[in-house]
Amino acid sequence: MINKRLLIKNLLAHNDENSFYDKKRKVDITHKEGKAKFLKHVCALSNSNPKNNSYIVIGVEDEDNKIIGVNFFDDSKIQNLINAYLTNPPIVQYENIPFPHLPDNKVVGLVTIRAINKITSLRKNIWKYYGGSVFFRDGSISMPKVFDFEIKDANSKTVSEIETHAQNNIEYTLDGVFDFMNMRKDFNPQYKVFKEYFVLCWSGQEKMIKGEVFFSRVDIELINEQVRLFFSTLDEVSITYNNNTFKIIEYVSLGFQNENKYYKLEETIINFEDNAHYNIETRLLFKPPQFDKKILHHYYNANSAILDKLKKGLTLSKNEELDLKNIPATYLICYFNQFQDAIIKLNEAKPYFKKHSKDVYNSYQEVVRILRKVKYS
C-alpha cells in the first residue's frame, strides 16, 4: 500500500512538472473558470499518460516546492464532475494528506488520475473552452491539440519507480499512530485495526444531544496511506463501527436566529476487505428544510439590507453583526426553498465576508461545501 505522504515527497523531489505530474498552489472549482482549468489539466494528464497514474499535487509553491497546504476538501463527488464534463472520463480520486508542520485545518491535496486508454475530451462548453476540445501535456503546460496519432506510453517505468519508493512499512505506520495520538490527545484519540492490516485513527469531542452521542472537532485518518478521511471543527458527527466497517454520519445545523435543528447531510461507510483492499461508499441523506415563504421573504430582505451596509463599508450594529454570521446559512435555506437569486447574492458577498471576519467567511465556506455535495449528487 502506498504511503501518500511519501508519494508526494517523491513527486516533488523527482523533477519539475511533466506529462504525468502537475502541482498547484490551490484549485477552486466553485466557479466556472476554476472548474474549467481543473478539467483541462485532468484531461491533459489522462491523454498524455494513458497506461499508469498521473498526479496533481495541490498546496505547493511553484517556485521552490514549499508545502503550504490548502483547506481540507471533502468533495467525494468529484468523479461526478469529471463524468459530467469529459468524454471517456478517467478515474479520479481526491485525497487529503496531512503533513506534521501544517496547521490542523491544512492538508496537501492529492489528485490521482487513472486513464482508461481512450482519448479524453471536453463533453460540452465551459468557460472559454469548447466542447470537443482535446488537451495534452506539453512539458509542464496543458495545451489543446489536434490528435491524429497513437497515444504513446513513455512514463510507466518512471511512475512505477516513484510509487515503489513510496510503499508503506511498519515503521511509517507506527510513527503515524503515535503522531496522531499525541497530536489529538485533548480530543479522546482512538485507533482500531481492521482485518489485521488497516489502522484507522479518529478523535473528537463527545457530547450528548437528546440521548444520542455526537462528536465535534472530528479528525479521521487512515494511517496506512497517511490519508485524512474527514476533518471538521464545525459539524456534529455520529460514528459507529464493527470488525468490517467504519460508518460516519455527518449532520448540519440550520435554522434562524439560533433556533437551529440538526439535519443529516451525508453517510460515509469505509468497507475493509480480506484482500488488503478497502472502499469508501458515500450516500447523500440531506432533505432540505422547508419554511413559510413569508418568513423567508422577511429574512431574505433583512439579509440584503445588511449586505448593502457591508458593501458600503458602514458600521454594523451588534445585532447585525450576529445576523451577518448567519447570512450564508439563511441564503442556503432560501435557495432550497426556490429563491434562485439567493445563490447569486451569496457568491457576490464572498469577498466581503472574507474581508470582514474569519468566522463569517468560515460560515460561507461551510455553506458552499454543502451546496457542492448536494449539487454533484
Summary of the structure (lengths in Angstrom):
residues: 377
radius of gyration: 22.2
end to end distance: 29.5
largest distance: 65.9
contacts: 1140
relative contact order: 0.10
helix: 36%
strand: 32%
